[in-house]
Amino acid sequence: MKSKTNQGQQLWDKAARKNAMHYVCWDSDNWSKEDFFKTGENDVLIFTSDFFKKYDFIPSDKRVLDIGCGVGRLTRAFSGIFKEAYGVDISGEMVEQAKQLNTDINNLYFSKNNGSDLTLFQDNFFDFCFSYIVFQHISDDRIIENYIREISRVLKPGGLFKFQVLGSKPLLKNRVPIPRSIFNFILRTGLIKYYVAVFGSNFGDEIQRHAWGVCLSDKIVEKWARKANLKVSGITGEDTPYLWCFGVKN
């Protein structure tokens, strides 16, 4: 797993040096700081408002962890509704920019992690763990499974979790879906570069083309979560890039 995480760190360090905001949120290649962080506020509202209401969850006196924080697009928004907001990222370059961009916020804490666990934090430390458009870039399913275990470890009993993985099957040019098992084999064996060369004309630039992660089914994600002592209240988007798993720690 170490070589995988080293490759991931190099990729996202390169992205941060080139244009961090763009590679965090691909909708623009010329974000203003105000507009960039506004997208984070909108996403946090969309992804958490109804979810928190369902559990009568009041975040104002609680801690949140944003896994794969980049330059703090979502973490900054979380800091406005939580007592403390923490962000971790595999890229030291992203973390340093996050700190520089958020010097005006005093309840925000950014750290570089090793890309495979959350050992920076003690057990039962957070009230909510969240991750969006992060696990979809991890090419080793063992790392994703370990992150799910770690989410359970750092969450307090009764704490909430919500995370997203890549659920969809990639398509050939004629829109025929590739079975997950075949695509994941291509990814693990390094044949992805040939797949991209033949079928990947719309996969963006070099960094985006190398940011593929494994595709996961709802069944395997639910199995990992339940094994980690997480009570899954829902899984959505199984046949889309945005497979969400959410619930509460037992």
Helices and strands as residue ranges (DSSP letters): H 2-24, H 33-54, G 59-61, E 63-67, H 73-79, E 84-89, H 92-101, E 108-112, E 126-131, G 135-137, H 141-154, E 155-165, H 180-188, H 192-199, H 206-209, H 218-227, E 230-236, E 243-249
